[in-house]
Amino acid sequence: MIRTSRHGAVALVELARLEKKNALTGDMYAGLADAISGAERDAEVRAILLRGTEDCFCSGNDVADFLSRPPLREGSPSSRFFDAMLDATKPIVAAVGGPAIGIGTTMLLHCDIVYAASDARFQLPFVPLGIVPEFGSTYLLPLIAGYKQAAELLLLGQPFDAAKAREAGIVTAVVEKKDLMQKAEHAALALSALAPQSVRLTKQLLRKRHRDVLDEAIAEEIRIFGERLASPEAKEAMSAFLEKRKPDFSRF
């Protein structure tokens, strides 16, 4: 479930499926795409605040839902969300508490300012699941973190803490959990009070030189991601995840 509201000139986009740790379904991807695009069209909105709660940002894809729908195809809900984030001209501030897994981490690479609670935890578990990273992370993470650190996070796919996320450039700053939402709200409000065209043009200048390469990277990731989903390795990894056991890749 995605909740939207407006507070002055700030559009608030909330992930609100806490019973499933904000695991994203196709409907939630569609809701996120609509929320970001709607904020872009609203002339009264000058900044977007993306958040879950202090205890949970996003635990990744809902695996059962993910396996039952065509992944990352053109026009799919997830593809629409990617496009909405890439095309956003207004600044996006994110507040991250608790888990930020898979897409919960890769979407942060497309936000402009990201605050994480000191107990937030991150993971990019694509390789352990027998697939490949998505949403341009194979381009953006080496760009901001350097190749060696990106390789560690993407190849091993192990959990890491907020301090490591800050070191890798995924988050702007780490704050106390009790201060997380207020810090993010203050940043969004500060952005919304600035000269709007100056903010948007500066964001455009920061990002435009990377857009063509990023689009190419996302398209290649989507192609390989789809191929990997049909692979024996991915089927073993997904089955193991659903069965709550360790995958066995010894026969591949």
C-alpha positions, 0 to 999 in steps of 0.5 A, spaced: 500 500 500 502 506 498 499 513 501 500 520 499 499 526 501 501 533 501 504 538 506 505 545 504 509 544 498 512 537 500 508 531 497 509 525 502 509 518 499 509 513 504 510 505 503 505 502 508 505 495 508 508 494 514 505 487 515 509 484 510 515 489 511 513 494 506 515 488 501 513 491 494 508 488 489 506 490 482 500 494 485 505 498 490 510 499 484 504 502 480 502 506 486 509 509 487 509 510 479 503 514 480 505 518 486 512 520 483 508 522 477 503 526 480 507 530 484 511 532 478 505 534 475 502 538 481 504 545 480 504 546 488 509 541 489 516 543 490 519 537 493 518 529 494 519 526 501 519 518 500 519 514 507 516 508 510 516 508 518 522 509 523 522 501 523 521 499 516 523 502 509 522 496 504 524 489 505 525 488 497 520 485 492 514 480 495 517 474 492 511 470 491 508 476 487 514 477 483 514 470 481 507 470 479 508 477 474 512 478 468 518 482 471 521 488 469 518 488 462 516 495 458 510 498 461 510 493 467 509 497 474 516 496 476 518 499 469 513 505 470 516 506 477 523 506 474 521 511 469 518 516 474 524 516 478 529 517 472 524 523 470 523 526 476 525 534 476 523 535 483 528 533 489 526 527 492 528 526 499 528 519 503 528 517 510 530 510 511 529 506 518 529 498 519 530 494 512 532 497 505 533 490 501 534 490 494 530 495 490 529 498 497 536 500 497 537 501 489 531 506 489 535 510 494 541 511 488 536 515 485 534 520 490 537 526 491 538 526 499 537 520 503 537 520 511 538 513 514 537 511 522 543 509 525 540 502 526 538 501 518 540 495 515 541 494 507 542 489 502 543 488 495 542 480 495 541 479 487 547 474 486 545 470 492 538 469 489 541 467 482 539 474 478 543 480 477 542 487 480 537 492 477 535 499 477 542 502 474 545 500 480 551 496 476 552 503 473 551 508 479 554 504 485 561 504 482 560 511 480 559 513 487 562 508 491 568 506 487 569 499 483 572 495 489 566 497 494 561 496 489 563 489 487 563 487 495 556 490 496 553 487 489 557 481 488 557 478 495 550 481 497 551 481 504 547 485 509 551 492 511 549 497 516 548 505 515 555 507 516 557 502 511 551 505 506 554 512 508 561 510 506 559 508 500 555 514 498 548 511 498 546 515 504 547 522 505 547 522 513 546 517 519 542 520 524 539 517 531 532 513 529 528 518 533 530 524 529 530 521 522 523 523 520 524 530 522 530 531 519 528 528 512 522 533 513 526 539 515 530 537 508 524 537 504 521 543 507 527 547 506 528 545 498 521 547 497 522 554 500 528 555 495 527 558 488 524 552 484 527 553 477 534 554 480 533 547 484 530 543 478 535 546 473 541 544 478 538 537 479 538 537 472 545 539 471 547 534 476 544 528 473 544 529 465 551 527 463 549 520 466 542 519 463 544 516 457 549 511 460 544 510 465 538 508 461 543 503 457 545 500 463 538 499 466 536 496 459 541 491 459 540 489 466 533 488 465 534 484 459 539 479 463 535 479 469 529 476 465 534 471 462 537 469 469 530 468 472 529 462 468 535 459 469 536 453 474 540 457 479 535 462 480 530 457 480 534 454 486 535 460 489 528 462 489 525 455 492 530 456 497 528 462 499 521 460 500 522 454 503 527 458 508 533 453 507 540 455 504 541 454 496 545 449 493 549 451 487 554 445 487 551 442 481 551 448 477 
